[in-house]
Amino acid sequence: MPTPMELALGLAEAAEAAGEAPVGAVIVEGDTVLAAERNRMRELNDPTAHAEFLAIRAALAARGTGRLDGCDLYVTLEPCPMCAGAIAHARVRRLYYAAGDPKAGAVDNGVRLFASPQCHHRPEVIAGLGERRAAELLKRFFARLR
């Protein structure tokens, strides 16, 4: 049985195969996977269709609540400001991300949203889990675009 990050990395590969930026996200509550999504911005013609955003929406629907307290999010790329905001508002307990994003990340790079006094919920953050594989996917994808 794959770990949540292995599942997220598989979703990132599926995103790449579909022509999307290779990002996958999985939300778990204990041992139960509530949601598993990949980037779908091109597919859905929706700039908010990031893997994390879609996973949050699906997990909220699965729980039938407006919050994800007690849940953990695994994502292959450091979340952007939009997704970091959604993570805080959903009250995700713990965020695991693989590769850092110096250009658009908002957790340990950029605006560092969770460190802001305006952020009322700060998940525990664990960075670097699956980093090498995620970084290779991203480099390969963006090298093809150039």
N, C-alpha and C positions, 0 to 999 in steps of 0.2 A: 504494500500500500504506500503510495507516494506521500511525502510530507506536504504540508500546505505550500511551502515555498517551491517544492518540485512541481506541484500542480500549477502554481502561478507561472513558473518558467515555461511549462508546456503550453499554457495559454498565451504567453508572450510569443512563443514560436508560431502558434496558430495565427496570432495577429499579424506577424511578419508575412506569413504565407498569404494572408488576405490583403496585403499591401498597406497595412496599418503599422504605425510605430509599435515596436514589439514590447508591449507592457501587458502584464497579466496581474490580476488581483484575486485574492481568496479571503473570505471572512469565515472564521470558525468561532463556534461557541463550545468550549471544551473539545471533545473529539468529533463534533458534528460540523460538517461544512454547510454553512448557510447560503453561501453565494460564491460563484467562481465566474469571473468575467475577464474579458480582454478589451483592449482599445477598439472602439467601433465608430470613431468620428467620421471617417469617410463613408462607411457602410450606411450609417444612419443620417448622414448630412447634419451632424449635430456636434458643435464644438465642445459641448459638455459631456460627450460620451466617452470620457476617460474610463479606464478599467476600474479605478477606485470608486468613481461616482456611480457607475452602473452596479458594482458589487454592493455598495452601501444601499442603494435603492432596493436591490433584490433581497438583501439580508433583512432590511426593515420590513419588507412585505412578508418574508418567511416568518419573522417573529411576530408580526402584527402589532408592532410598537413603533414609536418615533425615536427610539434610542437603541444604541448597541452596547450599552454598559455590559461588561463581562465578556465582550467579544474581542477577538484579535484580528487584525488585518495584515495580510502578507502581500506585498506588492514588489514588483521587480525593479522599480525606479522610484527614487525619492519623489514624493508627491509635490505637485505644483501648488501655488497659493490657493486656487479654487478647491482642489482636492483636500489640502490640509485644513481649510476652513470647514469643509463638509465632515472631515474626520473629527474635528473638535466639536462641531454641533451635534454629531451623532453620538458623541461620548464613547468613542472606541476606547477600550481599555489599553491595548498595546498595539503599536505599529512596528512591524518588521519590514524593512526595505532592503533590497539587494544593492543596487548601484546608486551612488550619489549623483546629483545633477547640478553641477556648478552654474549652469546657465539658467535653469528654470525651476530648480528645487526650492522649497520653502520651509524645510524642516531644519536641516543643518547648513544650508546655503541660503543665499538670497535674504528674504524677509524674516526667516526664522520665526514663523508664525507662533509656534508653541511657546516661544520665549517672550512674546509680546505681552505687556500687561493687559491688553484688550482681549486676549484669549482666555476664556473662562474655564476651559477644560484642556488639560495637557496629558495626552496619552504617554505611557512609557514608550520610549523609542529605542529600537535595537537595529542598528545599521550594519550592512555588510554581509548578511546571510545570503549566500548564492551570488555574491557580487561578481565574481569572474565570469560566470556563464551569462549573467544579465548584461554585463558590459560588452562581452563579445557579440551578443545579439544586436545590441544598439549600434556598436561600431560598424558591423557588417551592413545593417540596414541603411544607416546614414551615408556610408561610403558609396553605396549604390545610387543614392540620390544625387551625389556630386559628380 
